[in-house]
Amino acid sequence: METIPVIPDDITFAVLLTAAGTGIASGLVTGLVALLRASMPVFMSISGAALAFVLSAILYVLAGIAVHVDSLDRGLVVFVAWLTCATAAVGINQVIARGALTK
């Protein structure tokens, strides 16, 4: 019987630079925005879309550092992945803010 590792080896910042990774990252960012706004009232005065924008930027700066971006071409890969994640996360937060999912 195969055992499940406590910390999977395949979860890395490099995964966030793939198409599937950007989808996962946007879900993480959206969840983090919801958690911050629900648990800390100070974040309620900040737009969820703005929080998603900033948190996704922080996540992808960390990803760029983790994968050792050393050229403009590699920087472009990180930028495109961030743009995809940020667009999705901001869009999700705008839909939630409008209440479209609660109707």
C-alpha positions in Angstrom: 0.0 0.0 0.0 1.3 3.4 -1.0 1.6 6.0 1.8 0.7 9.6 1.4 3.6 11.9 2.2 3.0 14.5 4.9 4.4 17.3 2.6 3.9 16.5 -1.1 7.0 17.0 -3.2 5.1 18.3 -6.2 3.7 21.4 -4.6 6.2 24.2 -5.5 6.1 27.8 -6.6 7.1 26.6 -10.1 3.7 24.9 -10.3 2.1 28.3 -10.1 3.7 29.2 -13.5 1.6 26.6 -15.3 -1.9 27.0 -16.7 -3.3 24.8 -14.0 -1.2 26.5 -11.3 -2.7 29.9 -12.1 -6.1 28.5 -11.6 -5.0 27.0 -8.3 -3.3 30.3 -7.3 -6.5 32.4 -8.0 -8.5 30.0 -5.8 -5.9 30.4 -3.0 -5.9 34.2 -3.4 -9.7 34.3 -3.4 -9.9 32.1 -0.3 -7.2 34.2 1.5 -9.1 37.4 0.7 -12.3 35.9 2.1 -10.5 34.7 5.2 -8.8 38.1 5.9 -12.1 40.0 5.4 -14.0 37.6 7.7 -11.4 37.4 10.4 -10.0 40.9 10.5 -12.5 43.8 10.4 -9.7 46.2 9.2 -9.8 44.5 5.8 -13.5 45.1 5.3 -12.8 48.7 4.4 -10.5 47.5 1.5 -11.9 46.4 -1.8 -11.7 42.6 -2.2 -10.5 43.1 -5.8 -7.7 45.4 -4.5 -6.7 42.8 -1.9 -6.8 40.0 -4.6 -4.6 42.2 -6.9 -2.0 42.8 -4.1 -2.0 39.3 -2.7 -1.6 37.7 -6.1 1.3 40.1 -6.9 3.0 39.1 -3.6 2.5 35.4 -4.4 4.1 35.7 -7.9 7.0 37.8 -6.6 7.7 34.9 -4.3 7.3 32.5 -7.2 9.8 34.5 -9.3 12.3 34.5 -6.4 11.8 30.7 -5.9 12.4 29.8 -9.5 15.4 32.2 -9.8 14.2 34.5 -12.5 17.4 35.6 -14.2 16.2 36.9 -17.6 13.5 39.0 -19.1 12.1 35.9 -20.8 11.6 34.1 -17.5 10.3 37.3 -16.0 7.7 37.4 -18.8 6.5 33.9 -17.8 6.0 35.0 -14.2 4.3 38.2 -15.3 1.8 36.4 -17.6 1.1 33.8 -14.9 0.5 36.6 -12.4 -1.7 38.5 -14.8 -3.8 35.4 -15.4 -4.1 34.7 -11.7 -4.9 38.4 -10.8 -7.5 38.7 -13.5 -9.3 35.6 -12.3 -9.0 36.5 -8.6 -10.1 40.1 -9.1 -13.0 38.9 -11.3 -14.2 36.4 -8.7 -14.1 39.0 -6.0 -16.1 41.4 -8.1 -18.8 38.8 -8.7 -18.9 38.0 -5.0 -19.1 41.7 -4.1 -22.1 42.2 -6.4 -23.8 39.3 -4.8 -24.4 37.4 -8.0 -23.5 34.1 -6.4 -26.1 34.6 -3.5 -29.1 35.0 -5.8 
